[in-house]
């Protein structure tokens, strides 16, 4: 299992509109980012796991599309989200 239930709740409550918000783009980006961080550590130990690497690339693409959507809707939210998650410079 990638994230425990408590870790997921913590991510969603921090970045979602409410504590139970799992559908907002900001909450989804935060959840995908947490999963990507886990997978990066997984690949340090398992260099030949190409099947999981394909899933990682799909998640990166989905996060990119969600970030583009947030940026088109509200640039201020986009900038605070990437700064909070430490995604870009």
Phi, psi and omega per residue, in radians:
X1 nan 2.365 -3.052
X2 -1.310 -1.030 -3.128
X3 -2.112 2.412 3.075
X4 -1.288 2.918 -3.117
X5 -1.077 -0.664 3.133
X6 -1.171 -0.696 3.122
X7 -1.139 -0.705 3.116
X8 -1.105 -0.788 3.141
X9 -1.080 -0.665 3.138
X10 -1.133 -0.756 3.134
X11 -1.124 -0.806 -3.099
X12 -1.199 -0.661 -3.133
X13 -1.239 -0.528 -3.133
X14 -1.317 -0.708 -3.007
X15 -1.868 -0.174 -3.139
X16 -1.492 2.990 3.112
X17 -1.223 -0.709 3.069
X18 -2.251 -3.127 -3.111
X19 -1.175 -0.571 -3.098
X20 -1.710 0.197 -3.094
X21 -1.373 1.981 3.083
X22 -2.055 -0.050 -3.029
X23 -1.829 -0.238 -3.122
X24 -1.196 2.600 -3.116
X25 -1.033 -0.621 3.141
X26 -1.125 -0.739 3.123
X27 -1.172 -0.674 3.134
X28 -1.159 -0.710 3.116
X29 -1.107 -0.725 3.132
X30 -1.122 -0.701 3.131
X31 -1.177 -0.765 3.118
X32 -1.103 -0.680 3.125
X33 -1.095 -0.716 3.110
X34 -1.120 -0.702 3.105
X35 -1.161 -0.661 3.129
X36 -1.154 -0.658 3.097
X37 -1.095 -0.706 3.088
X38 -1.094 -0.778 -3.111
X39 -1.169 -0.568 3.092
X40 -1.086 -0.714 3.080
X41 -1.192 -0.607 3.109
X42 -1.090 -0.696 -3.103
X43 -1.302 -0.340 3.046
X44 -1.161 -0.600 3.134
X45 -1.565 -0.506 -3.050
X46 -2.154 1.403 -3.030
X47 -1.199 -0.450 -3.052
X48 -1.725 0.223 -3.126
X49 -1.446 1.397 -3.059
X50 -1.324 -0.453 3.125
X51 -1.162 -0.741 3.102
X52 -1.230 -0.530 3.117
X53 -1.127 -0.616 3.089
X54 -1.125 -0.718 3.076
X55 -1.116 -0.648 3.101
X56 -1.082 -0.762 -3.140
X57 -1.135 -0.632 3.083
X58 -1.157 -0.696 3.124
X59 -1.160 -0.658 3.100
X60 -1.091 -0.731 3.108
X61 -1.130 -0.717 3.120
X62 -1.143 -0.729 3.106
X63 -1.098 -0.691 3.128
X64 -1.081 -0.784 3.125
X65 -1.119 -0.717 3.113
X66 -1.140 -0.693 3.109
X67 -1.154 -0.657 3.072
X68 -1.095 -0.692 3.116
X69 -1.115 -0.803 3.137
X70 -1.095 -0.714 -3.139
X71 -1.117 -0.654 3.131
X72 -1.233 -0.570 -3.109
X73 -1.418 -0.819 -3.046
X74 -2.680 1.841 -3.071
X75 -1.157 -0.605 -3.126
X76 -1.119 -0.761 3.078
X77 -1.088 -0.700 -3.138
X78 -1.057 -0.830 -3.106
X79 -1.152 -0.698 3.124
X80 -1.192 -0.629 -3.131
X81 -1.173 -0.818 -3.126
X82 -1.208 -0.531 3.078
X83 -1.228 -0.697 -3.123
X84 -1.186 -0.694 -3.123
X85 -1.484 -0.269 -3.123
X86 1.217 0.676 -3.075
X87 -1.387 -0.785 -3.093
X88 -2.166 -3.137 -3.103
X89 -1.133 nan nan
